[in-house]
Amino acid sequence: MANRRQFMRTVSGMAALSVTTGVSKLGRMRWLRMAAAVPDTTAHDRLQPDWYRRKIGQVQQEIKERKLNAILLLDATNIIYTTGYFHLSTERPIAALIPESGDPVLFIPSLEVDQVQLWWVKDYESYFDFPGPVNRVRWIFERVAKRGLARARIGVEEPRPGGLHQMKLGAPKAEIVAAGDLIEQMRWVKDDDELRIMRRAMYFADFNVKAGRDFVQHNGNVTEDQILKASADALADKMSKELRDVVGVGIDAPFGGLVPFGKRSAIPHAMPSQDRLKSGDALILSFGAQVGGYNVECERSFCVGKPTDYAKRLFDAMLAAHDVAAENMKEGAVAEDVDKKSLDQIRKAGFEKFLRHRAGHGIGLQGHEAPWNGHRDLNESQRARNRKKFGERNDRKSH
């Protein structure tokens, strides 16, 4: 804990950046150490088909435990998590059917056919386009029913009323069961392969922060949008040269971030502005990176010039909250309790009026995903079932 605190305070935390209106100069800044994120130069930058085959087997075990005959996934992220089929989620529905045994089936628009044929899932059916003569969710469930599941118990993610109506029109004799938590809870626990991909992404996220910091040091009173563009360009160049596999959940580039300074640094999700950096400003560089579809974040706080005593008090309160949260994030801990202990450090320092959000969140295929640190996710019986299911593991990935 002492090492982490020293790292955040002196190496990348309350660091003093000396800038002028012309060329910036290095003050008492120490260089950001990156030894903790060494890239693996031999492995793939995405999970491989065998991983997804094992994941399908795990899902099928859960299906049997819940006495389901199949689960039908319409959520793009869940489809990616279980099958590895990366696609652009548009208005055209894509679905993955995972039966209690055997291989999964994809239901796709025709424009995905050529791409599907390049992946390991070989069983698929396609429709011409959306909207088409028949509602496409209904079309999917008609095909599901024809695959021997007309009277089956089919798990689905929690549908909207209109979607549920179309499901029942497509498979009127099937029992539609809400089972969205089945995949969500599996995603809570990252295995070694997922963590390796996320560590690879951390290497790029760390670089992104360094690129933003270097830009400020060398260019002086820049604007927020200039910082974001410069760091994004640097990261794009690096990822283009070094990534061995490129996939993504959406159409967004695999980089981005928040770069507020001055009074705007108090806004958690401040959009980049054209304000210009000046001496005495607080500066936050909060960047993410995405490798193999998995997201990570790296955030560091800086002070341009010498920090005031008040700024030091704010930073120390933040650091205390961070330390307490990191210390208490362990197997068996209740997220709500971790959150309270962390935010209590802010309250004890006299800054409760500035609190705007919880201490942290889960991260993975989505930048924000469960488990959430801010409330009790499960009741005790559910927690006991998960402990039995997943075992006593220490590889949960939380931010």
C-alpha positions as CSV (number, residue, x, y, z in Angstrom):
1,M,0.0,0.0,0.0
2,A,2.9,2.3,0.8
3,N,4.4,1.7,-2.6
4,R,1.1,2.4,-4.4
5,R,0.6,5.6,-2.4
6,Q,4.1,6.8,-3.2
7,F,3.6,5.9,-6.9
8,M,0.4,8.0,-7.1
9,R,1.8,10.9,-5.1
10,T,5.2,11.4,-6.8
11,V,5.4,9.5,-10.1
12,S,2.0,10.1,-11.7
13,G,-0.2,11.7,-9.2
14,M,0.2,15.2,-7.7
15,A,3.0,15.9,-10.1
16,A,4.0,19.4,-10.9
17,L,4.0,20.4,-14.6
18,S,5.8,23.6,-15.4
19,V,4.3,25.2,-18.4
20,T,4.5,28.7,-20.0
21,T,2.7,30.2,-22.9
22,G,5.4,29.0,-25.1
23,V,7.5,25.8,-24.6
24,S,6.8,23.9,-21.5
25,K,9.6,22.8,-19.2
26,L,10.0,19.8,-16.9
27,G,9.7,20.9,-13.3
28,R,10.0,18.4,-10.5
29,M,8.2,15.8,-12.5
30,R,9.4,12.2,-12.3
31,W,8.9,10.0,-15.3
32,L,6.0,7.6,-15.3
33,R,7.2,4.1,-14.7
34,M,5.6,1.5,-17.0
35,A,7.2,-1.7,-15.7
36,A,3.8,-3.0,-14.4
37,A,2.4,-3.1,-17.9
38,V,4.9,-5.0,-20.1
39,P,3.3,-6.1,-23.4
40,D,3.2,-9.8,-24.4
41,T,4.8,-9.8,-27.8
42,T,3.9,-13.4,-28.6
43,A,0.2,-14.0,-27.9
44,H,-2.9,-13.0,-29.8
45,D,-4.6,-9.7,-28.9
46,R,-8.0,-11.3,-28.8
47,L,-9.5,-14.5,-27.3
48,Q,-9.3,-17.5,-29.6
49,P,-12.1,-19.9,-30.7
50,D,-11.2,-22.6,-28.1
51,W,-11.9,-20.1,-25.4
52,Y,-15.3,-19.4,-26.7
53,R,-16.0,-23.2,-27.1
54,R,-15.2,-23.6,-23.4
55,K,-17.4,-20.6,-22.6
56,I,-20.3,-22.2,-24.5
57,G,-19.8,-25.3,-22.4
58,Q,-20.0,-23.2,-19.2
59,V,-23.2,-21.5,-20.4
60,Q,-24.7,-24.9,-21.2
61,Q,-24.0,-26.1,-17.6
62,E,-25.8,-23.1,-16.3
63,I,-28.7,-23.7,-18.7
64,K,-29.1,-27.2,-17.3
65,E,-28.9,-26.0,-13.7
66,R,-31.8,-23.7,-14.4
67,K,-33.8,-26.4,-16.2
68,L,-33.8,-24.5,-19.5
69,N,-33.6,-26.0,-22.9
70,A,-31.7,-23.1,-24.5
71,I,-30.9,-19.4,-24.1
72,L,-31.4,-16.8,-26.8
73,L,-29.2,-13.8,-26.7
74,L,-30.0,-10.5,-28.4
75,D,-27.6,-8.2,-26.5
76,A,-24.5,-7.5,-28.7
77,T,-22.1,-7.6,-25.8
78,N,-23.4,-11.0,-24.5
79,I,-23.2,-12.4,-28.0
80,I,-19.6,-11.4,-28.2
81,Y,-18.8,-12.7,-24.8
82,T,-20.2,-16.2,-25.5
83,T,-19.4,-16.7,-29.2
84,G,-16.6,-14.1,-29.9
85,Y,-18.5,-12.9,-32.9
86,F,-17.6,-9.2,-33.0
87,H,-20.0,-7.1,-35.1
88,L,-21.4,-3.6,-35.4
89,S,-24.6,-3.5,-33.4
90,T,-27.1,-1.5,-35.5
91,E,-30.9,-1.5,-35.9
92,R,-30.6,-5.0,-37.5
93,P,-31.1,-7.6,-34.8
94,I,-28.4,-10.3,-34.4
95,A,-29.1,-13.2,-32.0
96,A,-27.2,-16.2,-30.7
97,L,-29.0,-19.4,-29.7
98,I,-27.2,-21.6,-27.2
99,P,-28.9,-24.9,-26.8
100,E,-28.4,-27.1,-23.8
101,S,-26.0,-29.2,-25.9
102,G,-24.3,-28.8,-29.2
103,D,-22.9,-25.8,-31.0
104,P,-24.5,-22.3,-30.9
105,V,-26.5,-20.8,-33.8
106,L,-26.3,-17.3,-35.1
107,F,-29.3,-15.4,-36.6
108,I,-28.0,-12.5,-38.7
109,P,-28.8,-10.0,-41.4
110,S,-27.5,-11.0,-44.8
111,L,-24.8,-8.3,-44.7
112,E,-23.0,-10.3,-41.9
113,V,-22.9,-13.6,-43.9
114,D,-19.4,-13.2,-45.4
115,Q,-18.0,-12.2,-42.0
116,V,-19.7,-15.0,-40.1
117,Q,-18.2,-17.5,-42.5
118,L,-14.7,-16.5,-41.3
119,W,-15.4,-17.4,-37.7
120,W,-15.8,-20.7,-35.8
121,V,-19.6,-20.6,-35.4
122,K,-20.7,-22.4,-38.6
123,D,-24.4,-22.8,-38.0
124,Y,-26.3,-19.6,-38.9
125,E,-29.5,-18.3,-40.6
126,S,-29.8,-15.0,-42.3
127,Y,-32.6,-12.5,-43.3
128,F,-32.4,-9.9,-46.0
129,D,-32.6,-6.7,-44.0
130,F,-34.4,-4.7,-41.4
131,P,-37.3,-4.0,-41.0
132,G,-38.6,-6.5,-43.6
133,P,-42.0,-8.0,-44.1
134,V,-41.9,-9.8,-40.6
135,N,-40.7,-8.4,-37.4
136,R,-37.1,-9.6,-37.1
137,V,-37.4,-10.8,-33.5
138,R,-40.4,-12.7,-34.4
139,W,-38.5,-14.1,-37.4
140,I,-35.7,-15.3,-35.1
141,F,-38.1,-17.1,-32.7
142,E,-39.9,-18.7,-35.6
143,R,-36.5,-20.2,-36.6
144,V,-35.8,-21.2,-33.0
145,A,-39.1,-23.0,-32.8
146,K,-38.4,-24.9,-36.0
147,R,-35.2,-26.2,-34.4
148,G,-37.0,-28.5,-32.0
149,L,-37.7,-25.8,-29.4
150,A,-41.3,-25.1,-30.2
151,R,-42.4,-26.2,-26.7
152,A,-39.1,-25.6,-24.9
153,R,-38.1,-23.4,-21.9
154,I,-36.1,-20.7,-23.5
155,G,-34.1,-18.2,-21.4
156,V,-33.9,-14.6,-22.7
157,E,-32.4,-11.3,-21.5
158,E,-35.1,-9.1,-20.0
159,P,-37.1,-8.0,-23.0
160,R,-39.2,-4.9,-23.4
161,P,-43.0,-5.6,-23.7
162,G,-42.9,-5.2,-27.5
163,G,-40.0,-7.6,-27.8
164,L,-41.7,-10.2,-25.6
165,H,-44.8,-9.9,-27.7
166,Q,-42.8,-10.7,-30.9
167,M,-41.0,-13.6,-29.2
168,K,-44.4,-15.2,-28.3
169,L,-45.7,-14.6,-31.8
170,G,-42.7,-16.4,-33.2
171,A,-42.8,-19.3,-30.7
172,P,-46.3,-19.3,-29.1
173,K,-46.0,-22.6,-27.4
174,A,-42.5,-22.1,-25.9
175,E,-42.0,-20.9,-22.3
176,I,-40.1,-17.6,-22.4
177,V,-38.0,-17.3,-19.1
178,A,-36.1,-14.2,-18.0
179,A,-32.5,-15.2,-17.6
180,G,-30.4,-12.2,-18.4
181,D,-28.5,-12.5,-15.1
182,L,-27.1,-15.9,-16.3
183,I,-24.6,-14.3,-18.7
184,E,-24.1,-11.1,-16.6
185,Q,-23.0,-13.0,-13.6
186,M,-20.6,-15.1,-15.6
187,R,-19.0,-11.9,-16.9
188,W,-18.3,-10.7,-13.3
189,V,-15.4,-13.2,-13.0
190,K,-12.6,-12.7,-15.5
191,D,-10.4,-15.7,-16.1
192,D,-6.6,-15.7,-16.7
193,D,-7.1,-15.3,-20.5
194,E,-9.3,-12.3,-20.1
195,L,-7.0,-10.7,-17.6
196,R,-4.1,-11.2,-20.0
197,I,-5.9,-9.3,-22.7
198,M,-6.8,-6.5,-20.2
199,R,-3.2,-6.2,-19.0
200,R,-2.3,-5.8,-22.7
201,A,-4.8,-3.0,-22.9
202,M,-3.4,-1.4,-19.8
203,Y,0.0,-1.1,-21.5
204,F,-1.7,1.1,-24.1
205,A,-3.8,3.0,-21.6
206,D,-0.6,3.9,-19.6
207,F,1.0,5.1,-22.8
208,N,-2.1,7.2,-23.5
209,V,-1.7,9.1,-20.2
210,K,2.0,9.6,-20.9
211,A,1.3,10.9,-24.4
212,G,-1.1,13.4,-23.0
213,R,1.3,14.5,-20.2
214,D,4.1,14.9,-22.7
215,F,2.0,17.0,-25.0
216,V,1.2,19.4,-22.2
217,Q,4.8,19.6,-21.1
218,H,6.0,20.5,-24.6
219,N,3.2,22.8,-25.7
220,G,2.2,24.9,-22.8
221,N,-1.2,26.6,-22.5
222,V,-3.1,24.1,-24.8
223,T,-6.8,23.5,-24.9
224,E,-8.6,20.4,-23.6
225,D,-9.6,19.2,-27.1
226,Q,-6.0,19.6,-28.3
227,I,-4.8,17.4,-25.5
228,L,-7.4,14.8,-26.4
229,K,-6.6,14.9,-30.1
230,A,-2.8,14.7,-29.5
231,S,-3.0,11.8,-27.1
232,A,-5.5,9.9,-29.3
233,D,-3.3,10.4,-32.4
234,A,-0.3,9.1,-30.5
235,L,-2.2,6.1,-29.2
236,A,-3.7,5.3,-32.6
237,D,-0.3,5.3,-34.2
238,K,1.1,3.0,-31.5
239,M,-1.9,0.6,-31.6
240,S,-1.8,0.4,-35.4
241,K,1.9,-0.6,-35.3
242,E,1.7,-3.0,-32.4
243,L,-1.7,-4.7,-32.3
244,R,-1.8,-8.2,-33.8
245,D,-5.6,-8.6,-33.8
246,V,-8.1,-5.7,-34.0
247,V,-11.7,-6.2,-32.9
248,G,-14.2,-3.9,-31.3
249,V,-17.7,-4.0,-29.9
250,G,-18.9,-0.8,-31.6
251,I,-17.9,1.7,-34.2
252,D,-15.9,3.9,-31.7
253,A,-12.2,4.0,-32.0
254,P,-10.4,2.0,-29.3
255,F,-9.1,5.1,-27.5
256,G,-10.6,8.2,-25.9
257,G,-10.8,9.9,-22.6
258,L,-11.5,12.9,-20.4
259,V,-9.0,15.7,-20.0
260,P,-10.5,18.5,-17.9
261,F,-8.4,21.1,-16.1
262,G,-9.0,24.1,-13.9
263,K,-12.5,24.4,-12.4
264,R,-13.7,21.9,-15.0
265,S,-11.6,19.2,-13.4
266,A,-14.3,18.9,-10.8
267,I,-16.8,17.8,-13.4
268,P,-16.6,13.9,-13.5
269,H,-17.6,13.6,-17.2
270,A,-16.5,17.0,-18.6
271,M,-16.5,17.1,-22.4
272,P,-13.4,18.7,-24.0
273,S,-13.5,22.5,-24.2
274,Q,-11.4,25.2,-25.8
275,D,-10.3,26.7,-22.5
276,R,-6.6,27.1,-22.2
277,L,-4.4,25.6,-19.6
278,K,-2.7,28.0,-17.2
279,S,-0.4,27.9,-14.2
280,G,-2.1,26.7,-11.0
281,D,-4.7,24.5,-12.8
282,A,-5.5,21.0,-11.7
283,L,-5.3,18.6,-14.7
284,I,-6.9,15.2,-15.0
285,L,-5.9,12.8,-17.7
286,S,-8.4,9.9,-17.7
287,F,-7.9,7.6,-20.7
288,G,-9.1,4.1,-21.7
289,A,-7.9,1.6,-24.2
290,Q,-9.6,-1.4,-25.7
291,V,-7.8,-4.6,-26.8
292,G,-9.7,-7.7,-27.9
293,G,-12.9,-6.0,-27.1
294,Y,-11.9,-5.6,-23.4
295,N,-11.7,-2.1,-21.9
296,V,-9.4,-0.7,-19.2
297,E,-8.9,2.8,-17.7
298,C,-5.9,4.8,-16.5
299,E,-6.5,8.1,-14.7
300,R,-3.9,10.4,-13.2
301,S,-4.2,13.8,-11.5
302,F,-1.7,16.6,-12.1
303,C,-1.1,20.1,-10.9
304,V,0.3,22.7,-13.4
305,G,2.9,24.4,-11.3
306,K,3.1,24.2,-7.5
307,P,-0.1,22.9,-5.9
308,T,-1.8,25.0,-3.2
309,D,-2.4,23.7,0.3
310,Y,-6.0,23.3,-0.5
311,A,-5.2,21.3,-3.6
312,K,-3.0,19.0,-1.5
313,R,-5.8,18.4,0.9
314,L,-8.2,17.5,-1.9
315,F,-5.6,15.1,-3.4
316,D,-4.9,13.5,0.0
317,A,-8.6,12.8,0.5
318,M,-8.9,11.2,-2.9
319,L,-5.8,9.1,-2.3
320,A,-7.1,8.0,1.1
321,A,-10.4,6.9,-0.5
322,H,-8.4,5.0,-3.2
323,D,-6.2,3.2,-0.7
324,V,-9.1,2.1,1.5
325,A,-11.1,0.9,-1.5
326,A,-8.1,-1.1,-2.9
327,E,-7.4,-2.5,0.6
328,N,-11.0,-3.8,1.0
329,M,-11.6,-5.1,-2.6
330,K,-11.1,-8.8,-1.8
331,E,-12.9,-12.1,-2.2
332,G,-16.1,-12.2,-0.2
333,A,-16.4,-8.4,0.3
334,V,-19.7,-6.7,-0.3
335,A,-19.5,-4.0,-2.9
336,E,-21.7,-1.7,-0.9
337,D,-19.5,-1.9,2.1
338,V,-16.3,-1.2,0.1
339,D,-18.0,1.8,-1.5
340,K,-19.0,3.2,1.9
341,K,-15.6,2.7,3.5
342,S,-14.0,4.5,0.6
343,L,-16.3,7.5,0.4
344,D,-16.1,7.8,4.2
345,Q,-12.5,9.0,3.7
346,I,-13.9,11.9,1.6
347,R,-16.4,12.7,4.3
348,K,-13.8,12.6,7.1
349,A,-11.7,15.1,5.2
350,G,-14.6,17.5,5.1
351,F,-15.4,17.2,1.4
352,E,-18.7,15.3,1.5
353,K,-20.5,18.1,-0.4
354,F,-18.3,17.4,-3.4
355,L,-19.3,13.7,-3.7
356,R,-21.1,13.0,-7.0
357,H,-20.8,9.2,-7.5
358,R,-19.7,5.8,-6.2
359,A,-16.1,4.8,-5.6
360,G,-15.8,2.5,-8.7
361,H,-17.4,0.1,-11.1
362,G,-16.7,-3.2,-12.9
363,I,-15.0,-3.1,-16.3
364,G,-14.6,-5.6,-19.1
365,L,-16.3,-5.8,-22.5
366,Q,-18.1,-2.7,-21.5
367,G,-16.4,0.4,-20.0
368,H,-18.9,0.3,-17.1
369,E,-20.4,-3.1,-16.2
370,A,-21.4,-5.1,-13.1
371,P,-20.4,-5.7,-10.4
372,W,-21.1,-2.1,-9.2
373,N,-19.4,-0.8,-6.1
374,G,-22.2,1.5,-5.1
375,H,-24.9,-0.9,-3.9
376,R,-25.6,-4.5,-2.9
377,D,-25.8,-6.4,-6.1
378,L,-27.0,-9.7,-4.7
379,N,-28.8,-11.0,-1.6
380,E,-27.0,-13.5,0.6
381,S,-28.5,-16.6,-1.0
382,Q,-27.3,-15.4,-4.4
383,R,-23.9,-14.6,-3.1
384,A,-23.6,-18.1,-1.6
385,R,-24.6,-19.7,-4.8
386,N,-22.0,-17.7,-6.7
387,R,-19.2,-18.6,-4.2
388,K,-20.1,-22.2,-4.7
389,K,-20.2,-21.8,-8.5
390,F,-17.1,-19.8,-9.1
391,G,-15.0,-21.0,-6.1
392,E,-12.8,-18.8,-4.0
393,R,-11.1,-16.7,-6.6
394,N,-9.0,-13.6,-6.4
395,D,-9.0,-12.7,-10.1
396,R,-12.0,-10.4,-10.2
397,K,-11.3,-7.3,-12.3
398,S,-12.8,-4.1,-10.8
399,H,-11.9,-0.5,-11.3
